């Protein structure tokens, strides 16, 4: 097991927030920003991996809209299984 780096700590999110997102409970755009940063993605990369527009992602992150339906399901998967989302980005890139 490798040692955690400063970059790993900067991307870390509290376990309670990750569990909350994994349950589909997103309170604000800040939750989505933390999840995206936890994955280590830019807005463009995260939008591409989720197959949504960057405009949609920005609306979520700025609290103008909230994800629902399939988008919420994908966010739950991203919080629970981050490696799947990362591998999806590699496939769509």
Beta strands, then each sheet from edge to edge (+ up, - down):
end
